[in-house]
Amino acid sequence: MKGLPTSIVLLTTLLSVQAGSISNVLFIVSDDLKASVLGCYGDKVCQTPNIDKLASEGMVFNRAYCQGVWCAPSRKSFMYSRYKDDKGVNLGEHFKNNGWYSARVGKIYHMRVPGDIIDGTDGADVPSSWTERFNSQGMEAHSPGDYACLNQNIFTTELEGRESTKMPNRMFVSVSYEGDGSDQPDFKTADKTIELLRKHKDKPFFIAAGLVRPHYPNVAPEQYFAPYPWQQIELPEVPKNDLADIPKAGLAKTKNATNLIGKYPDNQKRMWSAYYATVTFMDEQVGRIISELKRLGLRDSTAIVFLSDHGYHLGEHTFWQKSNLHEEVTRVPLIIAAPGFKPAQTDAFAELVDIYPTLAELAGLPIPGNVQGTSLVPILGNPDASVRDGALSFNNGTALRENQFAYIRYTDDSEELYDMRLDPKQFTNLAKNPEYAIQLRKLRSNLDARLKAESINIQKKKGKAK
């Protein structure tokens, strides 16, 4: 095709893809993973060589956003390509209905972590999605080893009294122990995924591998903690009075003032160390799976997707977990590596609801009418292309992320506005700044237009915003 215009080359590539040259999908989902801790997203501390290698072979979406900031709504949204409901045929079901082998290993729809992991149960799985499904059991916080409940400043090797399922401090638990990690749920998920790749290599497959780390509890063998001594961790900057301009609706429930972790700065560093350790352990399982895919000679026929259901707060703004609409939570890693497309990075906006139609198009399958997302295939062919002007996220209101601004409107009509070029860490809420009145009106209008176009109804709370 030498000498042909770029548009013709791209069209030819897309037509070959749409004809069904992609006959397999490997769909890898991490849990609670911040995009900013991956090397391919610019981090210099956390070791993620396998995800970084995948990034070097695919398209890295620098501005991908989840639609739900908790596990259940986010996973439902990308599996159905629906913003706020689960109408229609889901992603796994669509491939299964078209003759593909469809399998789940681990957590794809919502599971209680640690509850369903300890019990080995299905959680909120949707059986119609799969030809087969497999759970990966683990001991979680009950793993013998050095246990810590960091917001309570508890350190012990005793097994009794550990924070676990439904206990209020379970999100601050870490366990470092002697072992190779083969007893961990993510290791078992990788093992089973590898087994399925070998067994089904000669037929079209959609295999979804759901890894539960770095979701709490942060459990990993001690060698994964070793690269991250807590004494060397630098905590995120938190300006004085950082929360003063955030409306009440925007204040995360899990913040320093309410969960006691603020009393222990060293333990905040230990939280980062444990998070890094489990990210690196999870990354190793990604590497094991992809290495086997390549060894089987399937790389040239397989689209690989790697993502997280949402991001996570680790003390930014004094917030912890994932209970608001700030960038640390809504922005997610998204990497798509598909044959026929050159590796690159893109600043084009992507929503996780876009994954379903993207994979359908890559596989040459029709896109069902219930799908609300938009195929990202044009961006895979040209990183300068775009399919949307911004991204939506939902939790007690709606966030609209556009090129320069991030706008949040809560259900009580209180607002946040950030200039992401000047203030990427979102320290200064401009919603009440008269100098930004024009931009605020425009973003309000843009958000209303998006919600109307997608037939999304946001239930308003009664009472005056605070």
N, C-alpha and C positions, 0 to 999 in steps of 0.2 A: 504493500500500500504506500510505498515511498512516493512522495510527490503529490499525494492527494491532500485536499484541504482537511484541516483538523476536524471540521464538523462531519465530513464524510467518514473519516476514520472512526470517530466516536460513534456515529450511527451504526457503522458496520459492527463494531464491538458490541453495542447494545443489542443489535438484532441477533447476534450469535448467542448472547447470554439468554435473551428472551426465548430462543428456540429450545432451551433446556440443556445447555452445555454444563450447567451446574446441576449435579445430580445428588449432592449431599449438603447438609447443613449441620455444622457443629455450633451449638448455641450455649455459650458459657456465661453464667450469671454469678457475680460476686454479691456480697451482702454488706451494706453499710460502708462501702468503699468510697472514700474521698478521691476525686480525680487528682487533687493536688499532691497526693503522696506517691504518685507513680513517676518513675524517671522520665517516661515519654511525655508527661505533662509538666516537666520542669523540676521535679524534686531532686535534691542532691543528697538526701540522707537515706531514705528507704530503698532497700535493694529489691528490685523487681525485674530481673534480667529477662525472664520469659515473656512477660507481658510487653516489655520494651521491644523484644525481638519480634513479637507479633505486630507491634505498632510499626516497626520498620518494614513490614511486608504488606501493610494495609493502609486504610484511610483512618487517620486519627481525627475525630471530631472534637475540636477545642471548645465548642459551645453547644454541647448536648445537655438537655435538661429533662429531668423526670417530671411526670405529671402528678404523682402522689409522693409525699415526703415520708410516708410510712410504708412498711413492707407490703401489706395487703393491698392498698389502693394502687400503689405503683405497679406491682406485678400484675394485677388484674388489668390495668390500663395498657401495658405493653403486650400482654397476651391476647387481648381482644382488640387492640388498637382503638380504644374508646377512652374519652377523657374522664367520664364520671360514671360509667355503668359497664355492664358486661353483656350487652346485647349481641346476638349473632354467633357466628362460628369463630372459635378461638384459633390461635396460631397453630398449635399442635394438631388440633382437629382438622384444620384445613389441609395440612400436609397428609395426614392419615386418610382423609376422604379422597385424596387424589392418588392413593396407592403407595404412598411412602410409609416406611417403617418409622413410627414416632415413639420416642422413649424419653422418659424423665428419670434422671438419677439425682437424688438429693432435693434441694429446695428450689422450686421454680415458682409455683404459687406460694401463698403465705404458709409458713409453718411457725409454730412457737419455737423460738430458740431462747433457752435450751429445752423447753418442755417436750416437743415432738422429737427432738434429736435424742434425748435420753430414752424416751419411750419407743422410738423407732416407728412412729405413726405418721399418717399422711398429711396431717394438718388440713388446710382448706384447699386441698388439691381438687382438680376437675378431671375425673376419670375419662371423660369423653375425649380428652386431649391426646391420649396415649394408647399405643398398641401394648406397651408394657411400662411399668413404673417400679422404681426401686428406691427404698429409703436407706439412709446411711446413719447408723446409730453411733452414739458416742457417750462417754461419761461426763463430758463437759466440766463443770466446776468441781465435780466429784472425782476428777482424775487425781490419783495420788501424786503429791509433789508440793512445791512451794506455792501456797495459796495466799492471795492478798485480796482484801476488800478495801479498796483504796480510799473511798470516802468515809469509811469508818476507822481507817488507820489500823486495820487488823492484818497481821501476818502470822501464818501458822502452817504446819504440815498436818495437823489433825484433820480428819475427814468429817468429824461431827460439827454441826452448826454452820456449815457453809451456805452462803446465799445462792439460791438456785431458783427453780421455777416459781414464778409469781411473787417472789420476794422483792421487797422494795429497793434493795441495794445491788441487785444482780448485775446491773449494767456497769458497775465499777470493779468487777471481779477479774483477776488474772491468775493463771496457774502456769508455772514453769516447772518442767519435770524431766527426768532422765528417760530417753527413749528415742526411737527413730521416727515417730509420728504415725506409724502404721495403724495405731488404734484410734486415730482421729477421724471424724466424719468426712472431712474433705479428702483425706488420703483414700478412704474407702470409696468415695464418689469417683475419684480418679481411677481407681482400680476397676470399678464396675464399668465406667465409661470406656476404658481401654478394652475390656472384655467385649462390650457391645460393638465397638469399632471392628474388632477382629471377626466377630460372628456375622456382622451384617455388611461387610465391605463390598459385597457383590450385588447389592440392591440399593435403590435410593433410600436414604435415611435422613430423618430429622432427629438428632440426638441432643437433648438439653441437659447440660451438667450444671447443677445448682450448688455452688460452694457457699458455706455458711460463714466463713471468716472474711473480714475481721469483725463480724457481729459478735457482741459479748456473749459468753465470757471469753476473754482473750486467753485461750489455752494453746500452748505450743511447747515442743521440746526446748530445753534450755539453750541449745545451740542457736536457736532462732532469736533468742533474746540477746545473745552475746554481742552482736554488732551494734547494739543500741543501749549502751550504759546510760542509765537514767540521769546520771550526773552531767552528761554532756548534752542533754536535750535543752533546746531553747524554746521556751513557751511562746505562744503567739502574743503579739502586742495587743494590749487592751487599754486604750486611752482612759484617763480619768473621766468619770461621768459619761461613759460611752452609751449608757442606756437612757440617758436623760431625754433624748429626742425621739425615742421609740415609743409608739402608743402602747397602751396596756395590752391590746390584742396581739401585739408583736413580740411580747416578752415570753421567751421560752419558759415552760414550766420547770425544766431541768437546768437550772443555772446555779452558779456558785452559792448564791444567797440561800438557796433552799435545799441543796443536797449535801452540804458540808464539805465537799471537795475543795472549796475555796479556803478552808482552814489549813490545807496541807499542800503547799506549792510543790514540795518534793514528790508528793503522790500524783500530782498532775503530770509531772514529768514521767513518772512510772506508767501512767496511763498511756502516754505517747509511746513509750518504749514497748509496752505490751501490744499496742495497736500495730506498730511497725513489725513486731515479731510475727504476728498472725497474718499480716499482709504478705510478708516474705514467704511464710509457709504456704499460704494460698497460691502465691505466684509459682511456687515449685510444682504444685499440682497441675496448674495450667500448663506448665512446661512438659510434664509427663504425658498429659493427654495429647498435646499437639505433636510431640515427638513421635508418638505411636501412630498418629494419623499420617505423618510424613513417611514413617517406615513402611507403612502399608501401601504406599504409593497413591494415597487419596488426596493429596494436597491440591492437585490440579483440577479436581472435580468437586471441591468442597468450598463452600462459603463459610468462613469462621466469623462469628460475632462474639465480642467480649464487651460486657457492660456491668454496671452496678445498678441496683434498684433505686438508690438515692445516695446522697453524700452523708456527711456526719459532722457534728460539731465536737471539737476536742478543746473546749475552753475559749474559742473565739467569742468575743463579746460577753464572756463569762458563761456562754451557753454550752450545754453538753447534749449529745444525741442528735435528734433530727426533728425537732418539734416546731420549726418555723419555716419561713420562705426566703431566708437569706441564701446567698450564693454558695456557701459551704455545703448546704444541704441540697439545693435544687440542681446544681451542676454535677454531672456524672461523667465518668469515663465511658467512651463509646468508640470501639475499634471494629471496623469491618474489613476483612481481608478476603477478597473474592478473585478468582482467576479471571484474567483478561483486563484487570485494572492496575494501574501503576500505584505504588505506595506514595502517600503524600499526607500533609496535614491541611485541614481546612478550618476556616473561621465561620463557615456557613452554619446557620442555626439548624439544630436537629432536636426533635422531641422523641422520647422513647416510643410513642405511638407510631412513629414512622418506620420502625423496624419490621413490623408485620408486612406492610405492602412492599418494602424493599426486598425482603426475602422471597415473597411471592413472585415478584418480577424477575429476580435473579434465577429462580427455579423454573420460569416459564409457566407459572400457574396463574389463573385468573385472580383478580383482587376482589374479594367479596364486598357486597354493597354496604355491610355494616361498618366497614373500616373507616375511621376518621383521620388516620395518619396519611402522610404523603410519601411516596417512594423517594429514597435518597440516591437512587441509581444515577441520576444526572450529576450529582456531586461526586460519586465514585469515579465517574469519567472525567470530571473537571472540577478540581478543588475550588476554583473561583466561581462556580455556579452556586445558585441558591434555590431553595424550594419554598422558603417562608421568610417573613420579615422579623420574626421574633418567636419566643417560646413561652408557653403557659405552664404554670405549676399551681397546685391547689392545696390549701390547708387553712381552714378558718378564714378563707378569703382566696384571693388569686394574685399571683405574681406574673407580670409581663416583663420579659427580658428582651430588650431591643439593642441595637448597635451601641448607642451611647448610654442609654439609661436603663435602670432597673426600677420598676414601679410595682408597688404592692398596695392592694386595696383589700381591707379586711371586711368581714361581714357586718361590722358596725359602722362601716364607711370611713374609719380612720385609715391613714395612708402613710406610706414611706416612698421616698424618691431618692435615687442615688445616681450621681454622674460617675459611671464606671470607668471612664477614662481618667478622671481626676482623683477618684476615690474608689479604687477597685475592692478595697476591704470593707466598704460600706460603713464608714464611721460617722458620716454626716448626713442626716436625713434632711433633704431639701424641700419636703412637701409643704412646709409653711414659709419657705423663703420666697418673698415676692419677686425676686429676680428670676425665678424659675416658673412663674405662673403660666407663661405661654406653653412651656414644655409639659407642665402638669396637665393642662387642659387637653393637649394633644394626646398624651398617654391615656388619660381617662377615656377619650373618644376612641382611641385605638383598641383599648381593652374591651369597651362595650361592643365595638364592631366584631372583634374576634369571638366574643361570647355569643353574640347573635348569630354569626355565621356558623358556629358549631352547635347551635341550639343548646347551649349550656345555661342552666338556670342556677344562679347562686342565691341560696336562701339568706336573706338579710336578718340580722339580729335586731331586736327592738331595743330602743334606748339610745342615749347620746354617746357618741364616741368619746373616749378619754385618751 
